[in-house]
Amino acid sequence: MDNESGDRKKERDAVFKYFISRKDILIPLLQFAVERLRGPEMKEKLENALETEEGGNRIRCLNTESSSLSNGRIIYDSLFDVDLPDGDGFMLRVDVEEQLYGTTAYPLEARAAYYLGRMMSDQKNTDFRNDNYGDIRKVVSVWIMLDSPQYLWNTAYATETELVQFCGEPRERDNRRFDFFQMVVINVPPDHCEPAEPVLGIFSTLFSNSMKKEEITEKLKEDFKIVVDDEFTEELGKLIATREGDRNYYYDKGLADGRAEGKAEGKAEERITFVNYYAEQIRSRIASGMTRDEAMDSLSIPDFILDQVNTELDR
């Protein structure tokens, strides 16, 4: 990773960690992602169980660095412990990652699976010692996917561990005894698309590519009861800046890759380019009832690529 992209990623990760650690954002996410945490009663338990930092609205995040002499170092975006006295001592460790769709050269699920393995092995001699494997926490890795293609908007999927008996006399067993790993992938829709669930609306609004800061804060307050204070507004300004930086970076990178491959738009099937991104956003807005001019006006398209966007739309 080059220094520029490394610095840019650090900035994006820092501002994401701020928002995801807020109680009024993390709790809806946990209840959406983990079936066992759903319901009003469980919401109250989460509010009481999650350890907060000074001020009361931010959940304390664990150390996000995992180091191993043999396997090297990884850094999670955000890591939280959830301890609920719900009758059987439910203990959970949750990793929450933010990822731009189409910017990795490997299957995202493979990375998530590796993170789950590291989260499990890191518990040895910290969360449990010697042979006390009954103290192991279930580990969950939640991936918030941004800028997904239209066919994935408003979708979410998760892995489940299911006991399959393939020999001997069948008898009833509690699958929860085998439920130690879960991967969750959430594809956030764009802000102009009606969210399928409230938590999707929170992230759709927060990571909007077209709304102004004042519009974002107003919608979060009115529609989702998010507490917006001076710190929130300041961090939102940083988030908007990093989102713009991401779009500029991948546009420039797409052009560079394209020149190397002899294509003006880069590797269209492998990378999202700036021009293609805006063209897709405009087409989806037109499909939802906007005119082409209205769709283009609703997006902050840089002047220097307007001609290229129009060319792409006219194809």
N, C-alpha and C positions, 0 to 999 in steps of 0.2 A: 504494500500500500504506500503511495507517495505521501509526502509530508502534507500537501495541501488537502488531500482527501482525508488523511488521518486527523488533522485539526478540525476539519468540517464535521467529521463523524463524532469527535469528542464534544463539540458544541451541541450537536443534535441530541446525543445521548444524555447530556447534562440537563437540557431543557425537558426532554421526555421524562427523565427520572423525577423532575419536579412535579409534573402533572400527574403521572401515574401513581405517585405516592400520596396524593391528596385523597382523603377519606371519601369525599363525595364523588370521586371518580373510580377509585380502586374497588370499593365495595360493590357497586353495580357491575363492574367487570367480573369480579370473583363470583358473584351470584349467577351471572350469565354463563361463565365458562365452566363452572364446577357444579354439577347437578345436586350434589349433596349439600350445597350451601344455599339453595334457593328457598324462598318463602319469607314472609314477614318476621316470623319468629327467629329464623336464622340470621336475618339482617340485624336484628337487635343484638344477637349474640356476637356477631362480627364487630359491631360498633363498640361493644364492651371488651372484646378480647384482643383486638389489634392494638399494639403498643404505639402510642403517638409521640411525636416530638413536641417540644415546647410550643404552645399555641393551640394544640389540640386538633388541628385539621390535616396534619401530615403524618402518614404512617412511617414508623422507623424502618429504614431499609437496611438489610444486612450487608456485610462486606461482599461486594460483587466480584472480587477477584478469586479465581480458583487456580492454585499453582500445584504442579506435580513434577517431580524430578524426571519421571519417565514420559509423561504425557504433555508436559509444557504448561503454558498459562492460557486461560481464557477469562474474559471479562463479560459478565452478564450485564444487560441493561439495568435491570432492577430485580431485587430478590427479597422476598418477604416470608416470614413464618406466620402461620395461622394455627393457633392452639385453641380448640373449642371443647369445653366440658359438656359434650352433648350426650353423655351416657356411656360412651366407650372410648373417650380420650382421643378424639379425632385430631391428628397432627398433620400439618400440610406445609410443604415448602413450595413457593410459587415463584417462578421466573417469568417476567413479562418483557417481551422484546418488541421493538418497533422495526419494521423492515419495509423498504421500498420494493414493490413488486418488480420482478424481472431484472434485478441488479446483481444477482449471484450466478456464478458459473456452475453451481452444484445444486442438487435437490434440497430445497429448504428442509424437508422432512428429515433428511439424513443429519443435518446440523442439529435440529431439535432433538432427535433421538440421542445424539452424542451428549448434548447438554443434560438430558435427563440422566444418562449414565453417570456423568460427572457429579451431578447434584446428589445422586444416591451414594456414590463412593466417598464423597467428601464428608459424609456423616460419620464415617468410622473414626472413633476416638474423639469425636466432638459431640454429636447428638447421642451416640451410643458407644459403649466400650465393651471390649472383650467379646463375649458371645451373646450379648443382650440384643439380639436382632429384633426382638419385639418392640424396641423403642425407635425403630426406623420410621421416618416420616414418609408419607406419600409425596411424590414430587410431580409437579405440574409445570409445563412450559407453555406459555401463552404467547402467540405471535400475532401482533397487530399489523396487518398488511395494508399498506397505503398505495394508492394509484393503481389498483388492480384493474384488469380489463373488465368491460361491461358485463360479460357473462358470469363473472364472479361476484358482482356487487351483492351486498346483503346476504352473503353466505358465511357459514361457519361450520367447521367439522372438528371432531375430536376422536381420538383413539380410545378404545375401551379394552380392559383386560377381562376376558371371559374364560371361565373354566370349561374345558371340553374333555369329557371323559370318553376315552376311546377303547377301554378294556374293562371287563369286570361288571358286576351287578350295579346298575345306576342307583345313586342315592343323592338326596338333596344336600347341597353344600352352599355356604355363604360366599358368593363371589368376592365380597369385599375383602376377604382374607388374602386374596391374590391381587388386589387392586393397588399397585404401588407406583405405577407410571401413567401419566396421561399427557398427550400432546394436543393442544388446541390451536387452531388457525382461524382467525377472524378477518374477513375481507371487508374493509370499511367502504361504504358507498360514498360517492361525491355528495357535496352539500345540497345540490339541487334535487337529489333523489330521495324519495320518501324512505326513511329507515324502517327496516323490518322489526327492529327492537329498539327500545330507548337507548341502550348502551351504544348501539351503532350510531344513533343520532348524536350522542355526546362526542364520539371520535370524529364523525363526519363534520361536525361543526368546528371542533377544535382544530382539525387539520385542513380546514377549508382552503381551497386554492383561489377562490373568487371573492369571498366576503371580506369586508373591512373589519378592523379590530373592534370597532364599536358595535358592529352587527353581530360579530361572534360572541362578545360578552353579553349582549342583550339576549340573544337566543339561548345561551347557556343558562342564564339566570331565569328567564321566563319559562322555557320549555323543560329544563332538566334540573332546576333548583340548585344549580352550582353556585357556591359562594364566591363572588368576584370582589377581591380587594385590590389594593395598590400593588402588592407583590404579584398577584395573579396577572394583572394587566401588564406589568413589567416583563414577566416571563413569557406572556403571550406575544409581546413584541419580538422577543428573541426567537420564538418558535416560527413566526411568520418570516423572519429574516433567514432562518436556516432552511425553511421550505423553498424560498426563492433561490437560495444558494444551491440547493440540491438540483433544482430544475436547470439552472445555468450550467452546473458541473456536468450533468449527464447530456445536455445538449452539446457542449463543447467536446465531450468525450465521444459522443456519437459521431460527430463530424470527423474527429481524428481517426476513429476506427473505420469510418466510411472511406476516407482517403486511402488508408492502408489496404482496404479491400477493393478499392475502385468503385465504391458506391457512395453517393452523396449523403445518404441517410444512415450510414453505418449498418451494422448487422441487425436488420429489422426484426428478425425472429428471436434475437438473443438480448437485445437491449431496447429500453424505452428511450427514444430521442425526444427532444423538446418539441419539435414540430409535430411528430406523430401523437404526442400526448395531447397537445391542444386540439388537434384535428379530431381526436376521439372524443374529447370533452364537448366540442361543438356539435358533433353528430349526435351525441346522446341528448343534448339539450334540445336539438331540433326534433328528435324523436319524441321528446316529452311535451312538445307543443310550441316551442319558441321558433321565431324566424331566425334565419342565419345571422342577420345583423344584431338581433337581440342576444343571441347566443355569444357572438363575438364581443359585444359590449359588456357582457356579464363577466368576462375573463380579462385579467390584466396581461394581455399578450404584448410582449416587447415589440416595438416598432420594427426592429431589424429582422424579424422573422415573419412579419405579416404576409409578405408576398409568398413565402414558402408554405405558410399555413393555407392560404387561399389556393395555391397550386395543388396541394394535397387534397383539399376538399373538392376540387373540380375534377379529380380523377374519376 
